[in-house]
Amino acid sequence: MLRHWRLCVGNTAKRRAIIIKSAKSAATMWAISTDKLLMGYISEIGPIDPQIRIISPQGVTTFVPAQSYINGVAQVNSMLQQGIAPRIAMGLVQKIEPPILDVASNIINFSRNLAFNWLSNHMLRGDPKKAKEIADALSDNRRWLSHGKRIGIKEAKDLGLKVTRIKKDSKLWKLLWEYYSRVQIMLNSTGNAKLFETNSMGIKFQASLRRRQQQQPQPQSSPQSERAKE
């Protein structure tokens, strides 16, 4: 993420984030690293809620909010205080891995500190107190309760972010929505996951999962099956 940030906005003198539909989690961090947000009536950012990858003994991969993993320890302790059977608590504790607890704590602190640094150096330059307040608020998943929580124009302004509203009936909004729609059609039809554009070039990143699926060999028909089709 940091490499892409430096590529896209890290070396520009003036930064604006135009959010046409949604910019969640890491994209929220990108957005608040600019000097101003431009948002329309359906635009939204979200909490800074870092996820950690958990692989079960069966090999199933899931992504869990880092704060939820940490909160799980407190919940088990609360259940013990309320008289839950120790054998049940032991079964829950065995699913908690101390190294992952450390990783979860570190990634929360890292994302919060990064948000603070970007805010205090750009959008809220000269107001580190407000920058810390916003970084802490966006990183508090007990406040938002959901990774996908919508933070619209009003909520973003209430937090203290600098936001300019793009009017729904303006020419700019119509052009932005047409551009967004065209990009979505292109990404969906080509299997690309991201598009980075400048005045002179565009770079598309293909989704690795889609690429692996495309590279899987197709099963070969046996001579017997071919004769059966005839």
C-alpha positions in Angstrom: 0.0 0.0 0.0 2.8 2.4 0.9 4.5 1.9 -2.5 1.3 2.6 -4.4 0.7 5.7 -2.2 4.1 7.1 -3.0 3.6 6.3 -6.7 0.1 8.0 -6.9 0.1 10.9 -4.4 3.4 10.8 -2.4 5.2 13.2 -4.8 2.5 15.6 -5.7 2.2 19.1 -4.3 -1.5 19.2 -4.0 -3.7 16.2 -3.4 -7.4 15.7 -3.7 -9.3 12.4 -3.3 -12.4 12.2 -5.5 -14.6 9.4 -4.0 -17.3 8.5 -6.5 -18.8 5.6 -4.6 -16.8 4.1 -1.8 -13.3 4.1 -0.4 -13.1 1.7 2.6 -10.4 0.6 5.0 -7.0 1.0 3.3 -8.7 3.2 0.6 -9.9 5.4 3.5 -6.4 5.9 4.6 -5.4 6.9 1.0 -8.2 9.4 0.9 -7.3 11.1 4.2 -3.7 11.4 3.1 -4.8 14.1 0.7 -5.6 17.8 1.3 -9.3 17.5 0.7 -12.1 14.9 -0.1 -14.5 15.5 -2.9 -17.7 13.4 -2.3 -21.1 13.0 -4.0 -24.4 12.1 -2.5 -23.7 8.4 -2.5 -20.0 8.6 -1.7 -18.6 7.0 1.5 -15.5 6.2 3.3 -15.3 3.7 6.2 -13.5 2.8 9.4 -9.8 2.0 9.4 -10.3 -1.6 10.4 -7.2 -3.7 9.5 -7.9 -7.4 8.8 -5.7 -10.3 9.6 -5.7 -13.6 7.7 -6.5 -16.7 9.7 -6.0 -20.2 8.3 -7.9 -23.0 10.0 -6.5 -26.5 10.5 -8.6 -27.5 7.6 -6.8 -25.0 5.4 -9.7 -22.5 5.1 -8.7 -18.9 4.9 -10.8 -16.2 6.5 -10.1 -12.5 7.2 -10.9 -11.3 10.7 -10.8 -7.7 12.1 -7.6 -7.4 14.2 -9.5 -5.7 17.0 -12.2 -8.4 17.0 -9.4 -11.0 17.5 -8.1 -9.1 20.5 -11.6 -8.5 21.9 -12.2 -12.3 21.8 -9.7 -12.7 24.7 -11.7 -10.2 26.8 -14.9 -12.0 25.9 -13.6 -15.3 27.0 -12.5 -13.7 30.3 -15.9 -12.2 30.8 -17.6 -15.5 30.1 -15.4 -17.1 32.9 -16.4 -14.3 35.2 -20.1 -15.2 34.5 -19.5 -18.8 35.4 -19.1 -20.5 32.0 -17.9 -24.1 32.3 -14.0 -24.1 32.3 -13.9 -26.9 29.7 -15.9 -24.7 27.3 -13.6 -21.7 28.0 -10.6 -23.9 27.4 -11.9 -24.9 24.0 -12.2 -21.2 23.1 -8.8 -20.3 24.5 -7.1 -23.0 22.5 -8.3 -21.3 19.3 -6.4 -18.1 20.3 -2.8 -17.9 19.2 -0.5 -15.5 21.2 1.6 -14.6 18.1 -1.5 -13.6 16.2 -2.6 -11.5 19.1 0.8 -9.7 18.8 0.4 -9.2 15.1 -3.2 -7.9 15.6 -2.0 -5.4 18.1 0.9 -4.2 15.9 -1.2 -3.8 12.8 -3.8 -1.7 14.6 -1.1 0.6 16.0 0.6 0.8 12.6 -2.5 1.8 10.8 -3.5 4.3 13.4 -0.1 5.9 13.5 0.0 6.0 9.7 -3.4 7.7 9.5 -2.2 10.2 12.1 1.0 11.0 10.2 -0.8 11.5 6.9 -3.5 13.7 8.4 -1.1 15.8 10.4 1.2 16.3 7.4 -1.5 17.0 4.8 -5.2 17.6 5.4 -4.7 18.8 9.0 -1.3 20.2 8.7 -0.6 22.3 11.8 -3.3 20.7 13.9 -1.8 17.4 15.3 -4.4 17.3 18.1 -7.3 17.1 15.7 -5.3 14.7 13.5 -4.9 12.3 16.4 -8.6 12.6 17.3 -9.7 11.6 13.8 -7.2 8.8 13.5 -8.3 7.4 16.9 -12.0 7.7 15.9 -11.6 6.0 12.6 -9.6 3.2 14.2 -12.1 2.5 16.9 -14.1 -0.5 15.6 -16.2 -0.5 18.8 -17.6 2.8 17.7 -18.4 1.7 14.1 -19.1 -2.1 14.9 -18.8 -3.1 11.2 -15.9 -3.2 8.7 -18.4 -1.9 6.1 -19.9 0.9 8.1 -20.9 3.8 5.9 -19.3 7.2 6.7 -20.9 9.7 4.3 -20.4 13.4 3.8 -22.0 14.6 7.0 -20.3 12.0 9.2 -16.9 12.8 7.6 -17.4 16.5 8.2 -18.5 15.8 11.8 -15.3 13.9 12.3 -13.3 17.0 11.2 -12.3 16.0 7.7 -12.2 18.6 5.0 -14.9 17.6 2.5 -16.3 19.4 -0.6 -19.7 18.2 -1.8 -20.1 17.5 -5.5 -23.6 18.4 -6.4 -25.7 15.6 -7.9 -26.9 17.7 -10.9 -23.5 19.2 -11.7 -21.7 18.4 -14.9 -18.7 17.2 -12.9 -20.7 14.5 -11.1 -22.3 13.3 -14.3 -18.8 13.0 -15.9 -17.4 11.2 -12.8 -20.3 8.8 -12.7 -19.9 8.0 -16.4 -16.2 7.4 -15.9 -16.8 5.2 -12.9 -19.4 3.1 -14.7 -17.1 2.6 -17.7 -14.2 1.6 -15.5 -16.4 -0.9 -13.6 -17.5 -2.5 -16.9 -13.9 -2.7 -18.1 -12.7 -4.3 -14.8 -15.5 -6.8 -14.6 -15.1 -7.9 -18.3 -11.3 -8.2 -18.2 -10.7 -9.7 -14.7 -8.6 -6.7 -13.6 -8.8 -5.7 -10.0 -7.3 -2.1 -10.0 -6.7 0.7 -12.4 -4.1 3.4 -12.0 -4.2 6.3 -14.5 -2.2 9.4 -15.1 -2.4 12.1 -17.8 -0.2 9.9 -20.1 -0.8 6.3 -19.1 -2.9 3.7 -17.3 -1.8 0.6 -15.4 -4.2 -2.3 -14.8 -3.6 -4.9 -12.1 -5.2 -8.3 -12.7 -6.7 -10.2 -9.8 -4.5 -13.1 -8.9 -7.4 -15.5 -8.1 -8.9 -14.9 -11.6 -5.5 -15.4 -13.2 -4.9 -18.7 -11.4 -8.3 -19.9 -12.5 -7.6 -19.0 -16.1 -4.3 -20.9 -16.0 -5.8 -24.1 -14.6 -5.5 -26.9 -17.3 -8.7 -28.1 -18.8 -9.4 -31.9 -18.4 -8.7 -33.9 -21.5 -11.4 -36.0 -23.0 -10.6 -39.7 -23.3 -10.9 -41.5 -26.7 -13.8 -43.5 -25.2 -15.8 -40.4 -24.3 -15.1 -38.9 -27.7 -16.5 -42.1 -29.4 -19.5 -41.9 -27.0 -20.3 -38.4 -28.2 -20.3 -39.6 -31.8 
